Structure formats: structure tokens, C-alpha cells
Amino acid sequence: MKVDGGIGSNLSQVPQSAKEVEAAGYSGAWTAETSHDPFFPLLLAAEHTTTLEIGTSIAVAFARNPMTLANIGWDLQSYSKGRFMLGLGSQIKPHIEKRFSMEWSHPAARMREMILAMRAIWDTWQNGTKLDFRGDFYTHTLMTPFFTPDPSEMAPYGPPKIFLAGVGELMTEVAGEVCDGFLCHGFTTERYLREVTIPALARGRAKAGKTMEGFEIVGPSFVVTGTNEKEMEAAAAGTRQQIAFYGSTPAYKGVLELHGWDGLQDELNGLSKQGKWVDMGNLITDEILNTFAVVAEPERVAPELISRYGDVIDRLSFYAPYKADPTRWLPVIDALKKA
């Protein structure tokens, strides 16, 4: 199992952070599109590392178009010498329309088309194929030599792998059909992964005439750990808050419903609209916490993660929404990589 870390978004700190992540033994490092651009840090990370795989988890797809993403993916893949992974997510309608001022409609179908359009653009640049992509949402039919990258830049590596994040079954099927891997949302349980996510991915792969062979599943997992009771309590409190935040989102309601917590999403959503963030965290019981997170002392974290996900996840990262000593994860990384 590969184990991934993060490098943050402060550009002045990224070079050192990337070096430390690589030296710690992580296989890859991801950036997220939150308060900063997710791609700029990866350019610095590529410059200051040699083996570390780098990727976005996630970049907001619908804030961009296939051509801009194709350009970014091409350049980062070339500069990193084949180490870039393009991880995309749809975001939710209010953010696309009100934060990015972009169009929102039919997210699963639009995402499928966006990824196919990118692949068509890369094929044109790499193989000289005439660009003639015509879809319901995107049309790309013009490409002249002046705007075509040198195909030799990509020759040794090929285009970057595309990963897609999702929770709902339609988007998950799209990932299986047109992507190289799937980014499990942090708000995923083992049961949801096995009973909903993996069957949806398999259906998508079948549509493309493919099996799950070679398809990578990336699983960020909540982990609550600490070396003493005070640290464990702080870790649990931070994780409860994050679970509650995700649980308030209507798009993730199905995860809660699968476990029989049908009314929880409405209650959390109501409190979120009132800004009662602490009260939201208090609704996350020990049963819910232990369902979403591995709660264990440091030496038990790796065995618990392997027990839950060892046979289904190819890459794993620790979702720890609280302050922790980075060295705490080193023996966990070593144990997981040997699994």
C-alpha cells in the first residue's frame, strides 16, 4: 500500500515541506483547492524532490475548462518527469455558481465529457490526431501548431493519470469509466466503500470494457490518535467537528442513511445555517466517530487501517484535522508500506 501526505499551500514553505515528506518515506503528496491555488505548490514540490509523486486532491474541475486543465496537466507531468496525478472534483452547485461564477448542470455527465475532452486534447498534442471533440457541454475543434506543445516533452511519460473524487453513485461510475483512479472522500466509511463505492466503480469499468485491474483507489481516512489521554481527546474533538461539517452537506446524506442515521444530516444542516459549529460536533457520537475514523493508540493505527482497507485501497493518507507531531506517523507509514 502506498502512503501519501500533504505539502500545504504556503509557497514559501512548500520546498522544505516537500523534501521532508519525501524523506519521511511517503509515496506521494497531495494539495487541496481551499484558500489557495492547488497547482502552484506542485511545481515547487516537483522542483525540490526526485521520487515523490504529486497530485491534486482535489482541484475543482468545473471552475475551469478542459483546455486549461489539459495545459496544466501537460506541463506538470512534463516538469515532474511523470510524477503528476490530476485529481478532480465537482464541488457543489452553490460554490460553482456563487464562488466561481461558472455554469452548473448535470455534474456527472459534464464531468465525464470534461475528462474525455482532456484526453482528446492530449491525444492531439502527443500523436498529431485532428482535434474534433464535440459534446453537449464542451466543444474543442481548433488546434494550430502555434498552440501545440512539443510532443517530445511528454514522450517518456505519457499524459498524467486522472483521478476523480466522488460520493454519489453516478459520479463514482464516471470515475470507473473514464479515469485511472478514484479519490474516496474523507466522509466515507468502510461499509459505504464496500457496498456502494466499489460496485459503482465496477459498473463504470464494465461500461468501458475494463476490469478493476490497474485502477487505483485512494482512501483518505480519519485517524484519531495520541500518546496520552489529553492528545486523544483533542484529536477526537477535531475529528468530530470535521465529520459534522461534512455530514451537514446534503450531497453526502446517503452515507449517513446507509448506517441508519437518517435524520442526522437535516439536524447538522440546520445547525450549520445558524453557525453552531460546536453544537454540530457534539452530535457526533462515539459510534459515529468510530465508524468514520480509526481511533487507536499510534502502534495500533496501521493494523486497524489494514484491517479495514488493506484489500481494497491502493493508496492511503491520514485525515487528521488537528495538530499532531509529524514523527508520530513514521512507524505507521512503514507498517502500511509493508502491508
C-alpha positions in Angstrom: 0.0 0.0 0.0 1.3 3.5 -0.9 1.0 6.1 1.8 0.6 9.8 0.9 1.0 13.0 2.8 0.4 16.7 2.1 2.6 19.7 1.5 0.3 22.6 2.3 -0.3 25.7 0.2 2.2 28.3 1.6 4.5 28.7 -1.3 7.4 29.8 0.8 7.2 26.6 2.8 6.5 24.1 0.1 10.1 23.3 -1.0 11.1 22.3 2.6 7.8 20.6 3.3 8.1 18.5 0.1 11.6 17.5 0.9 10.5 16.4 4.4 7.5 14.4 3.1 9.8 12.6 0.6 12.4 12.0 3.3 9.8 10.6 5.7 9.0 7.8 3.2 5.7 9.0 1.8 5.0 7.8 -1.7 3.1 10.9 -2.8 1.8 14.2 -1.7 -1.5 16.0 -2.4 -2.6 19.5 -2.4 -6.2 20.7 -2.0 -8.0 23.6 -3.5 -9.2 25.5 -0.5 -7.8 29.0 0.2 -5.1 28.8 -2.4 -4.5 27.5 -5.9 -3.7 23.8 -5.8 -1.3 23.6 -8.8 1.4 26.2 -7.9 2.7 24.2 -4.9 3.1 21.2 -7.0 5.5 22.9 -9.4 7.8 23.7 -6.4 7.4 20.2 -5.0 8.4 18.7 -8.3 11.5 21.0 -8.4 12.7 20.1 -4.9 12.0 16.3 -4.9 13.1 13.4 -7.1 10.8 10.4 -6.4 7.7 11.9 -4.7 4.5 11.6 -6.7 2.5 14.8 -6.6 -1.2 15.4 -7.2 -4.3 17.5 -6.5 -6.9 16.2 -4.1 -8.8 17.9 -5.4 -8.7 20.7 -8.0 -12.2 22.0 -8.8 -12.9 20.8 -12.3 -15.9 23.0 -13.0 -14.0 26.1 -12.1 -12.0 25.5 -15.3 -12.4 24.1 -18.8 -10.8 21.1 -20.5 -8.2 23.1 -22.4 -6.9 24.9 -19.3 -6.7 21.7 -17.3 -5.0 19.9 -20.3 -2.3 22.6 -20.4 -1.7 22.5 -16.6 -1.7 18.7 -16.6 0.7 18.5 -19.5 3.2 21.0 -18.0 3.2 19.5 -14.5 3.6 16.0 -15.9 6.5 17.0 -18.1 8.3 19.1 -15.5 7.9 16.4 -12.8 9.1 13.7 -15.2 5.9 11.7 -15.0 5.1 12.1 -11.3 1.9 14.2 -11.6 -1.6 13.0 -10.8 -4.5 15.1 -11.8 -7.2 14.7 -9.1 -10.5 16.4 -9.9 -13.7 17.0 -8.0 -17.0 18.7 -9.0 -17.7 20.8 -5.8 -21.3 21.5 -5.1 -23.6 23.8 -7.0 -23.6 26.9 -4.7 -19.8 27.1 -4.9 -19.6 26.7 -8.7 -22.3 29.3 -9.3 -21.7 31.7 -6.5 -18.0 31.4 -5.7 -16.6 30.7 -9.2 -19.4 32.2 -11.3 -19.4 29.2 -13.6 -22.1 27.1 -15.1 -23.6 24.1 -13.2 -25.7 21.3 -14.8 -25.7 17.5 -15.0 -22.5 17.2 -12.9 -21.8 13.5 -13.7 -22.4 13.8 -17.4 -20.4 17.1 -17.5 -17.5 15.6 -15.7 -17.4 12.6 -18.0 -17.3 14.8 -21.0 -14.7 17.1 -19.5 -12.3 14.2 -18.9 -12.9 12.8 -22.4 -12.2 16.2 -23.9 -8.9 16.5 -22.0 -7.9 13.1 -23.3 -8.8 14.2 -26.8 -6.6 17.3 -26.5 -3.7 15.3 -25.1 -4.0 12.9 -28.0 -3.8 15.7 -30.4 -0.7 17.2 -28.8 1.0 13.8 -28.4 0.0 12.0 -31.5 -1.0 14.6 -34.0 -4.6 13.5 -34.1 -7.0 16.1 -35.5 -8.8 17.8 -32.7 -12.5 17.2 -33.2 -14.3 16.9 -29.9 -17.9 17.8 -29.9 -20.0 17.2 -26.8 -23.1 18.5 -25.0 -21.1 20.8 -22.7 -17.7 21.2 -24.4 -16.5 21.6 -27.9 -12.9 21.7 -29.0 -12.2 21.8 -32.7 -9.3 24.2 -33.2 -5.7 23.5 -32.6 -2.9 25.0 -34.6 0.9 24.3 -34.4 1.5 27.6 -32.6 -0.6 26.4 -29.7 0.6 22.8 -29.7 3.2 21.7 -27.1 6.3 19.8 -28.3 5.2 16.1 -28.1 8.8 15.2 -27.1 8.1 16.8 -23.7 5.7 14.0 -22.9 7.2 11.2 -24.8 8.9 9.4 -22.0 5.9 9.6 -19.6 2.6 9.9 -21.3 -0.3 12.0 -20.0 -0.9 12.2 -16.3 -3.2 9.8 -14.6 -6.6 11.3 -13.9 -8.3 10.7 -10.5 -11.9 11.7 -9.7 -13.4 12.3 -6.3 -17.0 11.4 -5.6 -19.5 10.2 -3.1 -22.7 9.6 -5.2 -23.0 6.6 -7.4 -23.3 8.4 -10.7 -20.1 10.4 -10.3 -18.4 7.2 -9.0 -19.4 5.3 -12.1 -18.0 8.1 -14.3 -14.7 7.7 -12.4 -14.7 4.0 -13.2 -15.5 4.5 -16.8 -13.1 7.3 -17.9 -10.5 7.7 -15.1 -7.3 5.9 -13.9 -8.3 6.1 -10.2 -10.8 7.2 -7.6 -10.3 9.6 -4.7 -12.5 8.4 -1.8 -14.0 11.4 0.1 -12.9 11.6 3.7 -16.6 11.3 4.5 -16.6 7.6 3.6 -16.9 4.5 5.8 -15.7 1.0 5.2 -19.2 -0.2 4.7 -20.0 2.6 2.2 -16.8 1.9 0.3 -17.5 -1.8 0.0 -21.3 -1.7 -0.6 -21.7 1.4 -2.7 -18.4 2.8 -4.0 -16.7 -0.3 -5.3 -19.8 -1.7 -7.0 -20.3 1.7 -8.7 -16.7 1.8 -9.9 -17.0 -1.7 -11.2 -20.1 -0.8 -13.2 -18.2 2.1 -14.7 -15.3 0.0 -15.6 -17.6 -2.5 -17.3 -19.1 0.2 -19.4 -15.6 0.9 -20.7 -15.0 -2.8 -21.2 -12.4 -2.9 -18.4 -11.9 -4.7 -15.1 -10.7 -3.2 -11.8 -7.2 -4.4 -12.7 -4.8 -1.4 -12.6 -7.4 1.0 -11.3 -6.2 2.8 -8.2 -8.4 3.6 -5.2 -7.1 6.4 -2.9 -8.5 6.5 0.6 -8.0 9.4 2.9 -9.0 8.0 6.3 -9.9 9.9 9.5 -7.4 8.9 12.2 -7.8 9.8 15.9 -4.6 9.1 17.8 -2.3 10.5 20.5 0.3 9.5 23.1 -1.9 10.4 26.1 -5.5 11.0 27.1 -5.3 14.7 26.5 -4.0 14.3 23.0 -6.6 11.6 22.2 -9.4 13.9 23.4 -8.1 16.8 21.3 -7.8 14.6 18.2 -11.3 13.2 18.8 -12.8 16.7 19.2 -11.2 18.0 15.9 -12.4 14.9 14.0 -15.9 15.1 15.3 -16.1 18.7 14.1 -14.9 17.7 10.6 -17.3 14.8 10.4 -20.1 17.1 11.4 -19.2 19.6 8.8 -19.3 17.1 6.0 -22.4 15.5 7.4 -24.3 18.8 7.1 -23.9 18.7 3.3 -27.0 17.3 1.5 -24.9 15.6 -1.2 -23.3 13.3 1.4 -26.6 12.3 3.1 -26.5 8.8 1.6 -23.5 7.8 3.7 -25.4 8.6 6.9 -28.6 6.9 5.6 -26.7 3.7 4.8 -25.8 3.4 8.5 -29.3 4.3 9.7 -28.6 7.8 10.8 -31.3 9.3 8.6 -32.2 12.4 10.5 -28.7 13.5 11.4 -28.0 15.3 8.1 -31.0 17.6 8.5 -30.1 18.3 12.1 -26.5 19.1 11.2 -27.5 21.2 8.2 -29.9 23.3 10.4 -27.2 24.0 13.0 -24.7 24.9 10.2 -27.0 27.6 8.9 -27.1 29.0 12.5 -23.3 28.9 12.7 -23.4 26.5 15.7 -20.3 24.6 14.8 -19.5 23.3 18.3 -23.1 22.0 18.8 -22.7 20.2 15.5 -19.6 18.3 16.7 -21.4 17.3 19.8 -23.9 15.3 17.7 -21.2 13.0 16.5 -21.4 10.1 19.0 -18.7 7.6 19.8 -20.4 5.1 17.5 -20.3 7.6 14.6 -16.8 8.6 15.3 -15.5 5.0 15.4 -17.4 4.3 12.1 -15.7 7.1 10.2 -12.4 7.1 11.9 -9.8 4.7 13.2 -9.5 5.6 16.9 -6.4 4.0 18.3 -3.0 4.5 20.0 -0.2 5.1 17.5 1.0 1.5 17.4 -2.5 0.2 16.6 -3.3 2.7 13.8 -1.6 0.7 11.0 -3.2 -2.7 11.9 -6.6 -1.0 12.2 -6.3 0.7 8.8 -5.1 -2.6 7.2 -7.9 -4.5 8.7 -10.5 -2.1 7.3 -9.0 -1.2 3.9 -6.0 -3.4 3.2 -7.7 -5.5 0.5 -9.4 -2.6 -1.3 -7.3 0.6 -1.1 -4.1 1.1 -3.1 -3.1 4.5 -1.7 -3.9 5.9 1.7 -3.5 9.2 3.5 -4.2 10.2 7.1 -7.0 12.6 7.6 -6.1 14.2 10.9 -7.9 17.6 11.4 -5.9 18.5 14.5 -2.3 19.4 15.4 0.0 16.4 15.8 3.7 15.6 15.9 4.7 14.6 12.3 7.0 12.0 13.6 4.1 10.1 15.0 3.2 8.9 11.5 6.6 7.5 10.6 6.1 4.0 12.1 2.6 3.9 10.7 3.9 4.7 7.2 6.5 2.0 7.4 3.9 -0.6 8.6 1.4 0.3 5.9 4.0 0.2 3.1 4.9 -3.3 4.1 1.3 -4.5 4.1 
